[in-house]
Amino acid sequence: MNRLSLLLLSICVSINLSTINVYAENLGQIGKTYPIEEPNLIDHIKSQASRAVANGSWKKMQQKIIKQTEQKIDYPPVILASKTIESSVRYYDPSIKINQDIINPFDHTILAHKGEVVNPSDYMPFNNELIFIDGRDPEQVSYALMESKRSPFRTSIVLTAATKFRELLAQKKHVFYYDQNGKLVSQFGIKHVPTIIYQDNIQPRKLRIEEVKL
């Protein structure tokens, strides 16, 4: 850059700085001024709530939420509805791979090493029986209740679909569970219902998954 260019650049910078200084000048006070105040958020919420209670909209909102919640309970999303058309048996290996060392908190010894494959059945038997059914099918519901009484295990009836869930609980006077988000169906690879899962003596280190044709 030559001297002329540097000179022009210096002049431009000087002009810009002068302009900035001019605009930054205190022009004084024009008219009456007021302090800036923001409403307190908590007070605002209380005020809105009081107004909603007074005009009845609060009660309407409560009733709407209750109704929506009851609807979700009574008519949960269908996880699995395919009925078993042919009985079959397969086995599920519950072994898991340890992703980090498991250390005894008392003596700090390593109970399981990272990368090791552990089968829970080697340490604790699976004394439960899971009964998966479509809760909308009266035949499957009756089967599950009879199986629950007959089984030597502690049973849990798990629904993969349901209609009027609370009414079902009241009528049958029995505890039913729902497979939220289909986690169990996905984990065990269940394709049809009814399906029962328990531990037998044929392959004691695995879980028996039996699709039952009614």
Backbone as CSV, one residue per row, in Angstrom:
resi,resn,N_x,N_y,N_z,CA_x,CA_y,CA_z,C_x,C_y,C_z
1,MET,0.863,-1.196,0.000,0.000,0.000,0.000,0.899,1.246,0.000
2,ASN,0.675,2.238,-0.970,1.519,3.422,-1.047,1.101,4.467,-0.019
3,ARG,1.884,5.527,0.062,1.648,6.555,1.083,0.312,7.251,0.885
4,LEU,-0.092,7.463,-0.397,-1.360,8.133,-0.672,-2.528,7.309,-0.148
5,SER,-2.450,5.997,-0.376,-3.517,5.105,0.100,-3.609,5.131,1.613
6,LEU,-2.449,5.113,2.282,-2.436,5.156,3.745,-3.038,6.449,4.262
7,LEU,-2.741,7.551,3.553,-3.273,8.846,3.959,-4.789,8.872,3.849
8,LEU,-5.307,8.363,2.720,-6.761,8.323,2.519,-7.439,7.452,3.569
9,LEU,-6.816,6.306,3.881,-7.372,5.402,4.886,-7.436,6.075,6.245
10,SER,-6.370,6.845,6.577,-6.328,7.540,7.864,-7.427,8.583,7.953
11,ILE,-7.651,9.296,6.826,-8.700,10.318,6.792,-10.073,9.684,6.996
12,CYS,-10.317,8.545,6.311,-11.611,7.850,6.435,-11.864,7.402,7.865
13,VAL,-10.826,6.839,8.491,-10.964,6.380,9.871,-11.269,7.540,10.790
14,SER,-10.584,8.656,10.569,-10.796,9.839,11.398,-12.221,10.348,11.272
15,ILE,-12.726,10.366,10.020,-14.100,10.821,9.783,-15.096,9.918,10.498
16,ASN,-14.898,8.599,10.381,-15.805,7.637,11.017,-15.807,7.798,12.525
17,LEU,-14.614,7.961,13.116,-14.530,8.123,14.561,-15.198,9.412,15.001
18,SER,-15.032,10.447,14.200,-15.667,11.723,14.517,-17.176,11.585,14.487
19,THR,-17.654,10.854,13.489,-19.097,10.635,13.363,-19.642,9.889,14.568
20,ILE,-18.890,8.862,14.998,-19.319,8.078,16.157,-19.404,8.961,17.386
21,ASN,-18.402,9.831,17.551,-18.390,10.718,18.708,-19.573,11.673,18.679
22,VAL,-19.912,12.150,17.469,-21.046,13.062,17.338,-22.332,12.376,17.761
23,TYR,-22.553,11.140,17.281,-23.787,10.434,17.604,-23.838,9.990,19.055
24,ALA,-22.682,9.903,19.701,-22.646,9.497,21.094,-22.843,10.677,22.029
25,GLU,-23.026,11.848,21.473,-23.156,13.056,22.282,-24.427,13.005,23.121
26,ASN,-24.366,13.476,24.329,-25.520,13.544,25.226,-26.437,14.656,24.757
27,LEU,-27.613,14.336,24.330,-28.560,15.318,23.792,-29.479,15.878,24.863
28,GLY,-29.312,15.400,26.090,-30.140,15.919,27.159,-31.440,15.157,27.314
29,GLN,-32.301,15.620,28.185,-33.563,14.944,28.506,-34.706,15.648,27.815
30,ILE,-35.531,14.899,27.128,-36.696,15.464,26.454,-37.944,14.875,27.086
31,GLY,-38.716,15.639,27.763,-39.941,15.148,28.381,-39.673,14.414,29.689
32,LYS,-40.756,13.942,30.315,-40.676,13.251,31.608,-40.191,11.819,31.422
33,THR,-39.316,11.367,32.294,-38.812,9.990,32.225,-39.393,9.162,33.358
34,TYR,-39.465,7.844,33.124,-40.006,6.920,34.120,-39.031,5.768,34.302
35,PRO,-38.929,5.239,35.515,-38.046,4.072,35.728,-38.592,2.842,35.023
36,ILE,-37.691,2.008,34.501,-38.096,0.778,33.821,-38.414,-0.289,34.866
37,GLU,-39.619,-0.791,34.859,-40.030,-1.807,35.826,-40.589,-3.019,35.093
38,GLU,-40.189,-4.205,35.527,-40.713,-5.446,34.963,-41.598,-6.125,35.997
39,PRO,-42.750,-6.674,35.585,-43.637,-7.340,36.545,-42.978,-8.595,37.112
40,ASN,-43.214,-8.854,38.398,-42.698,-10.059,39.046,-43.371,-11.287,38.448
41,LEU,-42.573,-12.262,38.011,-43.114,-13.430,37.322,-44.063,-14.225,38.212
42,ILE,-43.679,-14.434,39.477,-44.518,-15.207,40.404,-45.849,-14.507,40.629
43,ASP,-45.786,-13.188,40.834,-47.020,-12.422,41.045,-47.913,-12.484,39.810
44,HIS,-47.280,-12.457,38.647,-48.042,-12.527,37.394,-48.759,-13.873,37.269
45,ILE,-48.043,-14.956,37.603,-48.640,-16.293,37.530,-49.799,-16.413,38.516
46,LYS,-49.593,-15.901,39.739,-50.656,-15.952,40.750,-51.882,-15.178,40.288
47,SER,-51.631,-14.033,39.681,-52.732,-13.205,39.191,-53.517,-13.924,38.098
48,GLN,-52.785,-14.549,37.171,-53.434,-15.279,36.086,-54.231,-16.464,36.624
49,ALA,-53.653,-17.169,37.623,-54.333,-18.327,38.207,-55.601,-17.900,38.936
50,SER,-55.514,-16.812,39.686,-56.689,-16.314,40.415,-57.798,-15.922,39.454
51,ARG,-57.408,-15.296,38.358,-58.387,-14.894,37.352,-59.040,-16.125,36.715
52,ALA,-58.223,-17.174,36.467,-58.749,-18.404,35.864,-59.709,-19.119,36.807
53,VAL,-59.399,-19.103,38.109,-60.290,-19.728,39.100,-61.607,-18.967,39.164
54,ALA,-61.514,-17.659,39.134,-62.705,-16.818,39.251,-63.657,-16.976,38.068
55,ASN,-63.111,-17.075,36.863,-63.997,-17.161,35.692,-64.333,-18.596,35.275
56,GLY,-63.819,-19.578,36.033,-64.179,-20.974,35.778,-63.302,-21.700,34.779
57,SER,-62.362,-21.007,34.137,-61.520,-21.663,33.131,-60.524,-22.636,33.765
58,TRP,-60.173,-22.388,35.036,-59.245,-23.291,35.733,-59.871,-24.674,35.899
59,LYS,-61.124,-24.696,36.325,-61.824,-25.972,36.517,-61.979,-26.703,35.189
60,LYS,-62.284,-25.965,34.135,-62.424,-26.579,32.815,-61.102,-27.200,32.361
61,MET,-60.005,-26.507,32.640,-58.696,-27.015,32.260,-58.372,-28.290,33.040
62,GLN,-58.715,-28.314,34.342,-58.498,-29.505,35.161,-59.281,-30.693,34.610
63,GLN,-60.545,-30.455,34.299,-61.405,-31.521,33.771,-60.872,-32.048,32.439
64,LYS,-60.341,-31.155,31.623,-59.787,-31.557,30.327,-58.559,-32.443,30.517
65,ILE,-57.685,-32.067,31.451,-56.476,-32.849,31.716,-56.833,-34.221,32.267
66,ILE,-57.803,-34.263,33.193,-58.242,-35.539,33.775,-58.810,-36.453,32.695
67,LYS,-59.623,-35.882,31.819,-60.231,-36.665,30.747,-59.172,-37.213,29.792
68,GLN,-58.192,-36.398,29.454,-57.114,-36.840,28.559,-56.290,-37.953,29.201
69,THR,-56.038,-37.823,30.512,-55.269,-38.842,31.229,-56.030,-40.156,31.284
70,GLU,-57.321,-40.086,31.588,-58.150,-41.294,31.638,-58.209,-41.971,30.270
71,GLN,-58.259,-41.176,29.230,-58.298,-41.716,27.870,-57.021,-42.484,27.560
72,LYS,-55.880,-41.930,27.979,-54.601,-42.594,27.733,-54.485,-43.890,28.523
73,ILE,-55.055,-43.911,29.738,-55.003,-45.120,30.566,-55.914,-46.200,29.995
74,ASP,-57.124,-45.823,29.637,-58.108,-46.805,29.173,-57.840,-47.296,27.753
75,TYR,-57.247,-46.455,26.933,-56.998,-46.833,25.536,-55.529,-46.569,25.175
76,PRO,-54.622,-47.339,25.764,-53.197,-47.149,25.466,-52.880,-47.568,24.034
77,PRO,-51.773,-47.117,23.481,-51.408,-47.502,22.111,-51.193,-49.007,21.998
78,VAL,-51.655,-49.586,20.899,-51.515,-51.029,20.677,-50.047,-51.355,20.397
79,ILE,-49.508,-52.285,21.180,-48.117,-52.711,21.005,-48.049,-53.934,20.094
80,LEU,-48.925,-54.894,20.367,-48.939,-56.139,19.592,-50.335,-56.735,19.654
81,ALA,-50.889,-57.114,18.490,-52.237,-57.663,18.449,-52.324,-58.963,17.663
82,SER,-51.224,-59.398,17.063,-51.231,-60.614,16.247,-51.438,-61.849,17.124
83,LYS,-52.508,-62.579,16.854,-52.848,-63.743,17.677,-52.082,-64.985,17.216
84,THR,-51.663,-65.798,18.183,-50.923,-67.022,17.883,-51.803,-68.002,17.111
85,ILE,-51.329,-68.450,15.960,-52.097,-69.413,15.161,-51.449,-70.796,15.187
86,GLU,-50.236,-70.865,15.706,-49.552,-72.149,15.819,-48.611,-72.107,17.026
87,SER,-48.774,-73.052,17.923,-47.936,-73.090,19.125,-46.480,-73.348,18.758
88,SER,-45.578,-72.700,19.463,-44.146,-72.884,19.205,-43.356,-72.564,20.470
89,VAL,-42.126,-73.086,20.510,-41.255,-72.871,21.669,-39.861,-72.485,21.178
90,ARG,-39.271,-71.516,21.813,-37.881,-71.153,21.548,-37.277,-70.687,22.866
91,TYR,-35.965,-70.495,22.870,-35.290,-70.108,24.108,-34.533,-68.795,23.936
92,TYR,-34.542,-68.029,24.994,-33.906,-66.707,24.992,-32.736,-66.704,25.973
93,ASP,-31.578,-66.314,25.497,-30.382,-66.246,26.334,-30.313,-64.862,26.994
94,PRO,-30.455,-64.787,28.316,-30.462,-63.488,28.997,-29.075,-62.926,29.294
95,SER,-28.040,-63.580,28.783,-26.671,-63.137,29.063,-26.447,-61.700,28.589
96,ILE,-25.646,-60.985,29.353,-25.333,-59.602,29.010,-23.821,-59.403,29.013
97,LYS,-23.358,-58.477,28.189,-21.931,-58.160,28.137,-21.665,-56.943,29.017
98,ILE,-20.725,-57.086,29.948,-20.417,-56.014,30.883,-19.634,-54.914,30.166
99,ASN,-20.137,-53.672,30.254,-19.468,-52.569,29.546,-18.466,-51.816,30.414
100,GLN,-18.412,-52.156,31.715,-17.391,-51.590,32.586,-17.222,-52.490,33.808
101,ASP,-16.069,-52.439,34.436,-15.821,-53.285,35.602,-16.868,-53.035,36.688
102,ILE,-17.368,-54.128,37.276,-18.295,-54.022,38.399,-17.501,-54.313,39.669
103,ILE,-17.453,-53.324,40.553,-16.605,-53.416,41.744,-17.444,-53.545,43.009
104,ASN,-17.027,-54.444,43.884,-17.673,-54.611,45.180,-17.413,-53.351,46.011
105,PRO,-18.480,-52.641,46.432,-18.281,-51.377,47.157,-17.692,-51.558,48.554
106,PHE,-17.718,-52.795,49.069,-17.237,-53.027,50.434,-15.736,-53.318,50.486
107,ASP,-15.275,-54.246,49.643,-13.846,-54.579,49.682,-13.112,-54.203,48.393
108,HIS,-13.870,-53.571,47.459,-13.288,-53.046,46.214,-12.700,-54.132,45.301
109,THR,-13.147,-55.350,45.482,-12.723,-56.413,44.566,-13.585,-56.346,43.311
110,ILE,-13.046,-56.836,42.211,-13.782,-56.803,40.944,-14.697,-58.020,40.846
111,LEU,-15.997,-57.755,40.742,-16.976,-58.832,40.629,-17.096,-59.316,39.188
112,ALA,-16.995,-58.403,38.264,-17.060,-58.756,36.840,-16.223,-57.761,36.054
113,HIS,-15.485,-58.282,35.103,-14.597,-57.433,34.313,-15.301,-56.899,33.061
114,LYS,-14.871,-55.749,32.616,-15.383,-55.169,31.378,-15.162,-56.140,30.225
115,GLY,-16.210,-56.337,29.411,-16.124,-57.247,28.275,-16.550,-58.665,28.608
116,GLU,-16.699,-58.966,29.896,-17.104,-60.311,30.313,-18.592,-60.516,30.044
117,VAL,-18.967,-61.714,29.640,-20.370,-62.053,29.398,-20.912,-62.774,30.629
118,VAL,-21.994,-62.238,31.185,-22.561,-62.773,32.424,-24.001,-63.207,32.191
119,ASN,-24.352,-64.375,32.708,-25.725,-64.870,32.635,-26.349,-64.757,34.024
120,PRO,-27.373,-63.913,34.185,-28.008,-63.733,35.491,-28.530,-65.039,36.092
121,SER,-28.886,-66.001,35.240,-29.416,-67.282,35.720,-28.383,-68.066,36.526
122,ASP,-27.112,-67.760,36.343,-26.065,-68.442,37.102,-26.037,-67.987,38.556
123,TYR,-26.653,-66.858,38.822,-26.610,-66.291,40.170,-27.982,-66.255,40.844
124,MET,-29.022,-66.166,40.038,-30.363,-66.073,40.605,-31.373,-66.686,39.640
125,PRO,-32.155,-67.661,40.092,-33.147,-68.282,39.203,-34.279,-67.311,38.879
126,PHE,-34.859,-67.479,37.705,-35.989,-66.655,37.288,-37.267,-67.371,37.716
127,ASN,-37.819,-66.974,38.854,-38.974,-67.666,39.427,-40.303,-67.040,39.031
128,ASN,-40.290,-66.260,37.989,-41.515,-65.606,37.524,-41.994,-66.224,36.216
129,GLU,-43.254,-65.994,35.921,-43.794,-66.339,34.606,-44.491,-65.103,34.062
130,LEU,-44.082,-64.692,32.880,-44.699,-63.546,32.222,-45.705,-64.048,31.203
131,ILE,-46.916,-63.530,31.270,-47.983,-63.942,30.353,-48.387,-62.726,29.525
132,PHE,-48.054,-62.748,28.254,-48.364,-61.633,27.360,-49.657,-61.924,26.604
133,ILE,-50.604,-60.996,26.678,-51.891,-61.192,25.993,-52.400,-59.868,25.428
134,ASP,-53.377,-60.000,24.532,-54.136,-58.853,24.037,-55.317,-58.682,24.988
135,GLY,-55.314,-57.628,25.770,-56.350,-57.421,26.775,-57.727,-57.146,26.215
136,ARG,-57.847,-56.956,24.918,-59.156,-56.722,24.295,-59.853,-58.023,23.949
137,ASP,-59.114,-59.129,24.013,-59.644,-60.445,23.641,-60.062,-61.199,24.904
138,PRO,-61.375,-61.377,25.147,-61.851,-62.064,26.356,-61.271,-63.468,26.507
139,GLU,-61.062,-64.167,25.383,-60.517,-65.519,25.443,-59.092,-65.499,26.003
140,GLN,-58.306,-64.553,25.558,-56.933,-64.451,26.048,-56.893,-64.022,27.516
141,VAL,-57.800,-63.154,27.896,-57.863,-62.716,29.297,-58.206,-63.895,30.200
142,SER,-59.186,-64.694,29.800,-59.575,-65.873,30.589,-58.421,-66.864,30.684
143,TYR,-57.733,-67.074,29.570,-56.589,-67.988,29.563,-55.510,-67.507,30.536
144,ALA,-55.209,-66.216,30.495,-54.161,-65.662,31.353,-54.508,-65.821,32.829
145,LEU,-55.767,-65.604,33.175,-56.187,-65.742,34.571,-56.096,-67.194,35.028
146,MET,-56.479,-68.133,34.169,-56.372,-69.558,34.514,-54.912,-69.984,34.620
147,GLU,-54.089,-69.514,33.686,-52.664,-69.839,33.714,-52.008,-69.280,34.974
148,SER,-52.470,-68.122,35.384,-51.928,-67.492,36.583,-52.200,-68.334,37.827
149,LYS,-53.371,-68.973,37.865,-53.723,-69.827,39.005,-53.005,-71.173,38.932
150,ARG,-52.811,-71.667,37.738,-52.224,-72.990,37.544,-50.709,-72.999,37.712
151,SER,-50.072,-71.933,37.334,-48.609,-71.887,37.289,-47.971,-72.017,38.674
152,PRO,-46.853,-72.751,38.773,-46.131,-72.851,40.044,-45.283,-71.605,40.322
153,PHE,-45.209,-70.715,39.333,-44.404,-69.502,39.475,-45.260,-68.312,39.898
154,ARG,-44.592,-67.277,40.294,-45.267,-66.002,40.521,-45.514,-65.393,39.145
155,THR,-46.738,-65.110,38.821,-47.074,-64.687,37.458,-47.345,-63.186,37.357
156,SER,-47.101,-62.673,36.177,-47.427,-61.285,35.851,-48.088,-61.288,34.484
157,ILE,-49.308,-60.787,34.427,-50.023,-60.703,33.152,-49.707,-59.350,32.517
158,VAL,-49.115,-59.413,31.336,-48.676,-58.194,30.649,-49.521,-57.996,29.396
159,LEU,-50.182,-56.859,29.314,-51.038,-56.570,28.161,-50.238,-55.874,27.059
160,THR,-50.512,-56.278,25.831,-49.895,-55.620,24.677,-50.907,-54.757,23.927
161,ALA,-52.150,-54.824,24.372,-53.234,-53.990,23.844,-54.349,-54.022,24.882
162,ALA,-55.133,-52.965,24.955,-56.199,-52.925,25.960,-57.269,-51.924,25.564
163,THR,-58.478,-52.185,26.050,-59.605,-51.282,25.898,-60.307,-51.209,27.247
164,LYS,-60.581,-49.986,27.711,-61.203,-49.789,29.025,-60.384,-50.510,30.101
165,PHE,-59.141,-50.119,30.205,-58.182,-50.774,31.090,-58.651,-50.766,32.544
166,ARG,-59.138,-49.639,33.041,-59.582,-49.564,34.442,-60.787,-50.458,34.691
167,GLU,-61.659,-50.545,33.705,-62.834,-51.412,33.835,-62.409,-52.875,33.907
168,LEU,-61.390,-53.235,33.133,-60.868,-54.606,33.154,-60.315,-54.945,34.538
169,LEU,-59.584,-54.021,35.131,-59.033,-54.235,36.468,-60.142,-54.449,37.493
170,ALA,-61.186,-53.640,37.390,-62.288,-53.729,38.352,-63.079,-55.021,38.182
171,GLN,-63.324,-55.424,36.950,-64.119,-56.624,36.684,-63.395,-57.899,37.104
172,LYS,-62.136,-58.002,36.763,-61.390,-59.245,37.002,-60.739,-59.287,38.384
173,LYS,-60.693,-58.137,39.043,-60.085,-58.066,40.385,-58.697,-58.720,40.386
174,HIS,-57.922,-58.349,39.405,-56.585,-58.913,39.252,-55.650,-57.810,38.753
175,VAL,-54.390,-57.945,39.074,-53.410,-56.945,38.636,-52.958,-57.250,37.206
176,PHE,-53.063,-56.265,36.355,-52.570,-56.375,34.983,-51.511,-55.293,34.769
177,TYR,-50.509,-55.631,33.989,-49.475,-54.661,33.646,-49.587,-54.340,32.153
178,TYR,-49.019,-53.208,31.772,-49.020,-52.851,30.350,-47.583,-52.646,29.898
179,ASP,-47.256,-53.220,28.750,-45.886,-53.118,28.231,-45.672,-51.733,27.630
180,GLN,-45.291,-50.793,28.486,-45.095,-49.421,28.043,-44.036,-49.339,26.942
181,ASN,-44.420,-48.720,25.850,-43.520,-48.508,24.704,-43.029,-49.813,24.079
182,GLY,-43.640,-50.943,24.468,-43.275,-52.225,23.864,-41.864,-52.687,24.169
183,LYS,-41.324,-52.282,25.303,-39.932,-52.627,25.632,-39.737,-54.131,25.808
184,LEU,-40.662,-54.793,26.507,-40.515,-56.233,26.741,-40.751,-57.024,25.456
185,VAL,-41.763,-56.620,24.698,-42.041,-57.282,23.420,-40.813,-57.210,22.521
186,SER,-40.178,-56.057,22.501,-38.979,-55.876,21.681,-37.805,-56.685,22.221
187,GLN,-37.613,-56.654,23.525,-36.477,-57.353,24.131,-36.533,-58.859,23.892
188,PHE,-37.721,-59.438,24.058,-37.865,-60.888,23.915,-38.235,-61.308,22.494
189,GLY,-38.431,-60.350,21.612,-38.757,-60.670,20.225,-40.099,-61.361,20.073
190,ILE,-41.086,-60.935,20.848,-42.415,-61.557,20.809,-43.157,-61.108,19.549
191,LYS,-43.711,-62.077,18.820,-44.401,-61.779,17.566,-45.908,-61.998,17.658
192,HIS,-46.327,-62.886,18.567,-47.752,-63.214,18.678,-48.137,-63.366,20.149
193,VAL,-49.426,-63.232,20.409,-49.959,-63.451,21.764,-51.156,-64.400,21.679
194,PRO,-51.363,-65.217,22.710,-50.655,-65.281,23.982,-49.237,-65.849,23.845
195,THR,-48.351,-65.344,24.670,-46.992,-65.871,24.803,-46.650,-65.907,26.286
196,ILE,-46.064,-67.014,26.723,-45.643,-67.110,28.119,-44.126,-67.295,28.172
197,ILE,-43.526,-66.714,29.185,-42.073,-66.781,29.354,-41.756,-67.250,30.768
198,TYR,-40.945,-68.291,30.863,-40.537,-68.793,32.180,-39.256,-69.602,32.019
199,GLN,-38.719,-70.061,33.121,-37.475,-70.840,33.115,-37.809,-72.305,33.380
200,ASP,-37.365,-73.195,32.492,-37.643,-74.621,32.693,-36.346,-75.379,32.979
201,ASN,-36.462,-76.705,33.090,-35.297,-77.534,33.414,-34.578,-78.066,32.176
202,ILE,-35.147,-77.821,31.008,-34.527,-78.317,29.777,-33.286,-77.493,29.444
203,GLN,-33.453,-76.183,29.470,-32.316,-75.274,29.277,-32.355,-74.241,30.416
204,PRO,-31.897,-74.636,31.593,-32.046,-73.799,32.787,-31.321,-72.455,32.739
205,ARG,-30.369,-72.305,31.844,-29.648,-71.037,31.744,-30.323,-70.075,30.763
206,LYS,-31.447,-70.507,30.207,-32.176,-69.673,29.260,-33.636,-69.565,29.684
207,LEU,-34.353,-68.666,29.035,-35.774,-68.490,29.304,-36.580,-69.119,28.174
208,ARG,-37.584,-69.858,28.548,-38.449,-70.518,27.569,-39.521,-69.526,27.118
209,ILE,-39.598,-69.307,25.824,-40.618,-68.424,25.253,-41.571,-69.286,24.438
210,GLU,-42.791,-69.365,24.905,-43.772,-70.275,24.307,-44.980,-69.503,23.783
211,GLU,-45.180,-69.572,22.484,-46.381,-68.993,21.885,-47.495,-70.028,21.990
212,VAL,-48.624,-69.634,22.531,-49.704,-70.574,22.843,-50.899,-70.348,21.921
213,LYS,-51.287,-71.407,21.231,-52.498,-71.343,20.412,-53.687,-71.746,21.277
214,LEU,-54.705,-70.914,21.316,-55.892,-71.205,22.133,-56.930,-71.977,21.333
